Amino acid sequence: MNNLIIDIGNSRIKSALFREDELLSDSVFPDLATAIPAWKALSFDRCMVSSVKWSEKDIKIQLPFDFLFLKQGIKFPIGNAYGSPATLGLDRMAAAVGGWSLAGKGPILVIDMGSCMTFDLVDENDIYRGGAISPGMLMRAKAMNSLTARLPLVDLEKRPENFIGTDTISCMQIGIWYGVEAEILGQIQKYEQKYPQLKVFVCGGDALSFETLAKDHIFVVQNLVLRGLNSILNHNVE
């Protein structure tokens, strides 16, 4: 069975084609008008859609094929012990399922480096426990710019080579880059104290900037949310 997985974000659309758990191909599109002809050319049996931009009803009007929509009440292949499940972002759950599916079992920690940086734990009993939410890199830069009178909005494209800033801009860049890195490593260390067999998966828009963190139990993985959505689809149609 081939699965088409679609993740509709605010600014772009990601999709991937899977055969069971094997990733066959992936694509990024600027809009549905561009994406739909490409999807219609694919051979797939089932489809799952996640969207933060449009409702299920809106998407049904636009897509020329049936799909399963990620929403509250859908079944997950892992347990959920989150204290307020109705407020849990389903993208966090999808990323957690993606990491869990790659590891085969818990405990795993997923660090998603998007607008916010999220830490999500699945324990040794394959139960989602929650984690932490922290400002992402761009959010930190914008906060320093907008909440102070004189600090500029700095460019974060290039990782600073030195960890000691010699002017205001480099001090801000170093504070963000190395602050995020220290937070990630510090959080991992705390989780490892309780879960010595922990595997860590880092994903999201800024993840590739931190590939140097990769070790034998820390993996930088693109398309982790798409992998999680694929596992959720398989679980719901079995």
C-alpha positions in Angstrom: 0.0 0.0 0.0 1.3 3.5 -0.9 0.4 6.4 1.4 0.4 10.0 0.3 1.0 12.2 3.4 0.3 16.0 3.2 1.3 18.6 5.8 -0.2 22.0 5.1 1.6 24.8 7.0 1.0 28.5 7.0 3.6 29.3 4.3 4.3 26.0 2.5 3.0 22.5 1.9 5.1 19.4 2.5 4.2 16.0 1.2 5.7 12.5 1.0 4.9 9.2 -0.6 5.4 6.1 1.6 5.2 2.4 0.9 4.2 1.1 4.3 7.0 2.7 6.5 9.4 3.3 3.6 9.8 6.9 2.4 9.8 6.8 -1.4 9.8 10.6 -2.2 9.1 14.0 -0.6 8.2 17.4 -2.0 7.6 21.0 -0.9 5.1 23.2 -2.7 4.2 26.9 -2.3 0.4 26.3 -2.6 -2.3 23.8 -3.4 -2.6 24.9 -7.0 0.9 23.8 -7.6 0.7 20.7 -5.5 -2.5 19.1 -6.7 -1.4 18.2 -10.3 1.8 16.6 -8.8 -0.2 14.5 -6.4 -2.7 13.4 -9.1 0.2 12.1 -11.0 1.2 9.8 -8.1 0.0 6.2 -7.5 -1.3 6.0 -4.0 -3.9 4.0 -2.1 -4.5 6.2 1.0 -4.0 9.7 2.0 -3.6 11.6 5.3 -3.7 15.4 5.6 -2.6 17.7 8.5 -3.3 21.4 8.3 -2.8 24.4 10.5 -4.2 26.7 7.7 -7.5 25.2 6.5 -10.2 23.2 8.1 -11.1 19.6 7.0 -14.2 21.0 5.2 -12.2 23.6 3.3 -9.7 21.0 2.1 -12.4 18.6 1.0 -13.6 21.3 -1.4 -10.1 21.6 -2.9 -8.7 18.0 -3.0 -10.0 15.7 -5.7 -9.4 12.5 -3.6 -10.4 11.1 -0.2 -8.2 11.5 2.8 -8.0 11.0 6.6 -7.7 14.3 8.4 -5.6 14.8 11.5 -7.9 16.1 14.3 -8.9 15.6 17.9 -10.2 12.1 18.5 -8.0 10.3 15.9 -6.3 7.1 17.2 -2.6 7.2 17.9 -0.2 4.2 18.0 1.2 5.4 21.3 -0.6 6.3 24.6 -1.2 9.9 25.7 -0.9 11.0 29.3 -0.8 14.7 28.6 -2.7 16.6 31.3 -4.7 18.7 28.8 -5.0 16.7 25.6 -7.5 19.1 24.1 -4.7 21.8 24.0 -2.0 19.6 22.8 -0.8 20.6 19.3 -1.3 17.6 17.0 1.9 18.5 15.2 3.7 17.8 18.4 2.0 14.4 18.7 2.8 13.6 15.1 6.5 14.4 15.6 6.6 12.3 18.7 5.0 9.4 16.8 7.6 9.9 14.0 10.5 9.6 16.5 8.9 6.6 18.2 8.3 4.8 14.9 12.0 5.3 13.9 13.3 4.1 17.3 10.9 1.2 17.5 10.1 1.8 21.1 10.6 4.4 23.9 12.1 6.2 25.6 12.6 8.9 23.0 12.8 12.7 23.0 11.8 14.7 20.0 13.1 18.3 19.7 11.2 20.3 17.0 13.0 23.5 16.1 10.4 25.6 14.5 8.9 29.0 15.5 8.9 27.6 19.0 11.3 24.9 20.1 9.3 21.9 21.6 10.6 19.0 23.6 8.3 15.9 23.6 8.9 12.7 25.5 7.6 9.2 24.8 8.5 7.0 27.8 9.7 3.4 28.0 6.0 2.2 28.0 5.3 4.0 24.7 3.3 6.7 26.4 3.5 10.4 25.4 4.2 12.4 28.6 4.6 16.0 27.4 7.8 18.0 27.6 8.5 21.7 27.2 7.9 24.7 24.9 10.6 27.4 24.4 11.1 30.3 22.0 12.7 29.4 18.7 15.7 31.2 17.2 13.9 33.8 15.2 11.4 34.4 18.0 14.4 35.2 20.3 15.8 37.6 17.8 12.5 39.4 17.3 11.8 39.6 21.0 15.2 41.4 21.6 14.4 43.8 18.8 10.8 44.5 19.6 11.0 44.6 23.4 14.1 46.9 23.7 14.7 50.4 22.4 18.0 50.0 20.6 18.7 46.3 19.8 18.5 45.6 16.1 16.9 42.5 14.4 19.9 40.4 13.7 20.6 37.9 10.9 20.8 34.3 12.0 21.8 32.6 8.7 25.4 31.8 9.7 26.5 30.2 12.9 29.1 32.4 14.7 32.6 30.8 14.7 33.6 32.5 17.9 31.6 32.3 21.2 32.8 35.7 22.4 31.0 38.7 20.8 33.0 41.8 19.9 30.1 44.1 19.1 26.4 44.3 19.8 25.3 42.4 16.8 27.7 39.5 17.2 26.9 39.3 20.9 23.2 38.9 20.1 23.9 36.3 17.4 26.1 34.3 19.8 23.6 34.6 22.5 20.9 33.1 20.3 22.9 30.4 18.6 24.9 29.2 21.6 22.0 29.8 24.0 19.8 27.5 21.9 22.6 24.9 21.7 23.1 25.0 25.5 19.4 24.7 26.1 19.2 21.6 23.9 22.2 19.9 25.5 21.0 20.8 29.0 17.5 19.5 28.4 18.9 16.2 26.9 21.1 15.8 29.9 18.1 16.2 32.3 16.1 13.6 30.4 19.0 11.2 30.2 19.3 11.3 34.0 15.8 9.8 34.2 15.9 7.8 31.0 19.5 6.4 30.4 18.5 4.6 27.2 17.0 7.7 25.7 17.2 8.3 21.9 16.9 11.9 20.7 15.5 13.1 17.4 15.9 16.7 16.3 13.7 18.0 13.5 12.2 21.3 12.2 13.3 24.2 10.1 16.4 25.0 12.2 17.4 21.4 12.8 20.1 21.2 10.1 21.9 24.1 11.6 22.6 21.9 14.6 23.8 18.7 12.9 27.0 18.9 15.0 24.9 17.7 17.9 24.4 14.3 16.2 25.8 11.4 18.1 25.2 7.7 18.4 21.8 8.4 20.2 21.0 11.9 18.9 19.7 12.0 15.3 18.9 15.0 13.1 15.9 13.9 11.0 14.0 15.8 8.4 10.4 14.9 7.6 9.8 13.5 11.1 6.3 14.9 11.2 5.5 13.3 7.8 6.8 10.0 9.1 4.6 10.4 12.2 1.6 11.1 10.1 2.3 8.0 8.0 2.4 5.9 11.1 -0.9 7.4 12.4 -2.5 6.7 9.0 -1.4 3.1 9.1 -2.6 2.7 12.7 -6.1 4.0 11.8 -6.6 1.9 8.7 -5.4 -1.4 10.1 
